[in-house]
Amino acid sequence: MKTATVWIDPETRMIALRTPYDSFLVASLKMAIPGSSRRWDGQRHVWLIDPGHMAALEKLLATLNDKVA
């Protein structure tokens, strides 16, 4: 089981998601969250996701059996 760290980023007011790299998770995230509502912050190594997609993100992480911290 991988641990996903999720918080609200104070700079962008978006959901920030940090996990160990997993190509399946990345592909699943791209299918579950529209491109206009997510972006990869390569400098900080986090996904930034529009808060309106929190339910979709929770469902995705539960489906992948990731522990959320």
N, CA and C of each residue as an Amber inpcrd file, in Angstrom:
protein
   207
   0.8480000  -1.1850000   0.0000000   0.0000000   0.0000000   0.0000000
   0.8870000   1.2410000   0.0000000   0.5830000   2.1570000  -0.9050000
   1.3100000   3.4260000  -0.9820000   0.5900000   4.4660000  -0.1320000
   1.3370000   5.4740000   0.2980000   0.7280000   6.5720000   1.0340000
   0.6570000   7.7930000   0.1400000  -0.5410000   8.3540000   0.0460000
  -0.7670000   9.5890000  -0.6890000  -0.9440000  10.7090000   0.3270000
  -0.2000000  11.7750000   0.1630000  -0.3420000  12.9360000   1.0340000
  -1.1780000  13.9720000   0.2920000  -2.2410000  14.4320000   0.9390000
  -3.1840000  15.3650000   0.3180000  -3.3650000  16.5590000   1.2420000
  -3.3090000  17.7710000   0.6870000  -3.5440000  18.9850000   1.4690000
  -4.0070000  20.0910000   0.5130000  -4.4920000  21.1740000   1.0860000
  -4.8450000  22.3500000   0.2780000  -3.6100000  23.2420000   0.2210000
  -3.1520000  23.4900000  -0.9850000  -1.9650000  24.3170000  -1.1840000
  -2.3270000  25.7820000  -0.9340000  -1.6790000  26.4490000   0.0270000
  -2.0460000  27.8280000   0.3460000  -1.7550000  28.8120000  -0.7830000
  -0.7700000  28.5130000  -1.6290000  -0.4420000  29.4150000  -2.7490000
  -1.5190000  29.4160000  -3.8180000  -1.9630000  28.2170000  -4.2050000
  -2.8760000  28.0850000  -5.3430000  -4.3200000  27.8430000  -4.9350000
  -4.5180000  27.4640000  -3.6490000  -5.8380000  27.0760000  -3.1390000
  -6.3990000  25.8630000  -3.8840000  -5.4840000  25.0380000  -4.3810000
  -5.8660000  23.8010000  -5.0490000  -5.4790000  22.6280000  -4.1540000
  -6.0710000  21.4690000  -4.4360000  -5.6910000  20.2470000  -3.7320000
  -4.2940000  19.8770000  -4.2170000  -3.4010000  19.6180000  -3.2970000
  -2.0650000  19.1380000  -3.6500000  -2.0150000  17.6470000  -3.3190000
  -1.4580000  16.8760000  -4.2360000  -1.3600000  15.4280000  -4.0690000
   0.0770000  15.0030000  -4.3200000   0.6590000  14.3360000  -3.3310000
   2.0190000  13.7920000  -3.4780000   1.9650000  12.3050000  -3.1780000
   2.4890000  11.5010000  -4.1000000   2.5770000  10.0520000  -3.9180000
   3.9010000   9.5710000  -4.5010000   4.3300000   8.3880000  -4.0890000
   5.4610000   7.7930000  -4.8120000   5.0430000   7.5940000  -6.2700000
   6.0000000   7.6360000  -7.1880000   5.6430000   7.5080000  -8.6050000
   4.9830000   6.1600000  -8.8690000   3.8900000   6.2210000  -9.6160000
   3.1500000   5.0310000 -10.0130000   2.5050000   5.3530000 -11.3510000
   2.9720000   4.7300000 -12.4160000   2.4560000   5.0480000 -13.7490000
   0.9630000   4.7670000 -13.8610000   0.4600000   3.7440000 -13.1670000
  -0.9660000   3.4450000 -13.2050000  -1.7650000   4.5480000 -12.5310000
  -1.2720000   5.0500000 -11.4020000  -1.9460000   6.1480000 -10.7170000
  -1.9800000   7.3910000 -11.6050000  -0.8780000   7.6960000 -12.2670000
  -0.8220000   8.8710000 -13.1420000  -1.8460000   8.7350000 -14.2690000
  -1.8790000   7.5730000 -14.9120000  -2.8450000   7.3570000 -16.0000000
  -4.2720000   7.4360000 -15.4810000  -4.5190000   6.8640000 -14.3170000
  -5.8620000   6.8940000 -13.7220000  -6.2700000   8.3090000 -13.3450000
  -5.3350000   9.0740000 -12.7950000  -5.6090000  10.4640000 -12.4370000
  -5.9760000  11.2670000 -13.6850000  -5.2500000  11.0390000 -14.7650000
  -5.5150000  11.7630000 -16.0110000  -6.8690000  11.3890000 -16.6000000
  -7.3210000  10.1590000 -16.3490000  -8.6420000   9.7650000 -16.8400000
  -9.7500000  10.2880000 -15.9350000  -9.5010000  10.3810000 -14.6360000
 -10.5420000  10.7650000 -13.6740000 -10.7290000  12.2790000 -13.5480000
  -9.6540000  13.0430000 -13.7430000  -9.6970000  14.4960000 -13.5570000
  -9.3800000  15.1630000 -14.8970000 -10.2680000  16.0180000 -15.3990000
 -10.0150000  16.6780000 -16.6890000  -8.7040000  17.4790000 -16.6710000
  -8.0510000  17.5360000 -17.8040000  -6.7830000  18.2500000 -17.9170000
  -6.8590000  19.7060000 -17.5010000  -7.9960000  20.3340000 -17.7140000
  -8.1570000  21.7390000 -17.3390000  -8.2680000  21.9200000 -15.8200000
  -8.4160000  20.8180000 -15.0900000  -8.6130000  20.8790000 -13.6430000
  -7.4530000  20.2870000 -12.8500000  -6.3570000  19.9740000 -13.5310000
  -5.1930000  19.4210000 -12.8510000  -3.9270000  19.8510000 -13.5660000
  -2.8410000  19.9040000 -12.8020000  -1.5370000  20.1560000 -13.4250000
  -0.4470000  19.5940000 -12.5370000   0.6470000  19.2350000 -13.1610000
   1.8010000  18.7040000 -12.4640000   2.7480000  19.8490000 -12.1510000
   3.1100000  20.0000000 -10.8890000   4.1000000  20.9940000 -10.4860000
   5.4200000  20.2340000 -10.3280000   6.2000000  20.2350000 -11.3750000
   7.4390000  19.4750000 -11.4050000   8.4870000  19.9710000 -10.4240000
   8.4370000  21.2370000 -10.1080000   9.4070000  21.7860000  -9.1600000
   9.1730000  21.2230000  -7.7480000   7.8870000  21.1100000  -7.3770000
   7.5600000  20.6170000  -6.0350000   7.1750000  19.1380000  -6.0210000
   7.0670000  18.5380000  -7.1900000   6.7040000  17.1250000  -7.3230000
   5.3450000  16.8180000  -6.7160000   4.3470000  17.6260000  -7.0800000
   2.9770000  17.4120000  -6.6150000   2.0060000  17.6450000  -7.7720000
   0.8900000  16.9510000  -7.7150000  -0.2320000  17.2600000  -8.5970000
  -1.0590000  18.3360000  -7.9160000  -1.5140000  19.3080000  -8.6710000
  -2.4230000  20.3410000  -8.1790000  -3.7590000  20.1300000  -8.8840000
  -4.7970000  19.9880000  -8.0880000  -6.1070000  19.5910000  -8.5980000
  -7.1610000  20.5720000  -8.1070000  -8.0550000  20.9540000  -9.0070000
  -9.1560000  21.8500000  -8.6590000  -9.9650000  21.2360000  -7.5150000
 -10.2610000  22.0140000  -6.4630000 -10.9930000  21.4760000  -5.3060000
 -12.3620000  20.8920000  -5.6460000 -12.9380000  21.2930000  -6.7490000
 -14.2270000  20.7410000  -7.1590000 -14.1580000  19.2590000  -7.5010000
 -12.9680000  18.7210000  -7.6080000 -12.7810000  17.3080000  -7.9630000
 -12.3250000  16.4620000  -6.7740000 -12.5510000  16.9550000  -5.5530000
 -12.1250000  16.2110000  -4.3610000 -12.8000000  14.8470000  -4.2870000
 -14.0930000  14.7690000  -4.5740000 -14.8050000  13.4890000  -4.5020000
 -14.2220000  12.4940000  -5.4970000 -13.9090000  12.9430000  -6.6930000
 -13.3130000  12.0560000  -7.7060000 -11.9340000  11.5850000  -7.2590000
 -11.1650000  12.4760000  -6.6430000  -9.8380000  12.1050000  -6.1590000
  -9.9460000  11.0930000  -5.0160000 -10.8570000  11.3260000  -4.0820000
 -11.0510000  10.3830000  -2.9760000 -11.4390000   9.0000000  -3.5010000
 -12.3400000   8.9750000  -4.4660000 -12.7770000   7.7080000  -5.0550000
 -11.6070000   7.0130000  -5.7430000 -10.8180000   7.7640000  -6.4870000
  -9.6630000   7.2000000  -7.1860000  -8.6730000   6.5860000  -6.1980000
  -8.3310000   7.3260000  -5.1600000  -7.3630000   6.8230000  -4.1740000
  -7.9010000   5.6070000  -3.4370000  -9.1950000   5.5840000  -3.1460000
  -9.7970000   4.4250000  -2.4900000  -9.7630000   3.2100000  -3.4160000
 -10.0550000   3.4330000  -4.6850000 -10.0320000   2.3560000  -5.6690000
  -8.6530000   1.7550000  -5.7930000  -7.6260000   2.5980000  -5.7400000
  -6.2440000   2.1340000  -5.8760000  -5.6880000   1.6300000  -4.5530000
  -6.5020000   1.6990000  -3.4880000  -6.1220000   1.2210000  -2.1650000
  -4.9140000   1.9860000  -1.6030000  -4.8390000   3.2830000  -1.9060000
  -3.7710000   4.1220000  -1.3710000  -4.1850000   4.6500000  -0.0010000
  -3.2540000   4.6530000   0.9310000  -3.4850000   5.2350000   2.2440000
  -3.3230000   6.7500000   2.1210000  -4.2580000   7.4980000   2.6730000
  -4.2020000   8.9640000   2.5830000  -3.7400000   9.5110000   3.9100000
  -2.7280000  10.3890000   3.8410000  -2.2110000  11.0290000   5.0450000
  -2.4210000  12.5200000   4.9500000
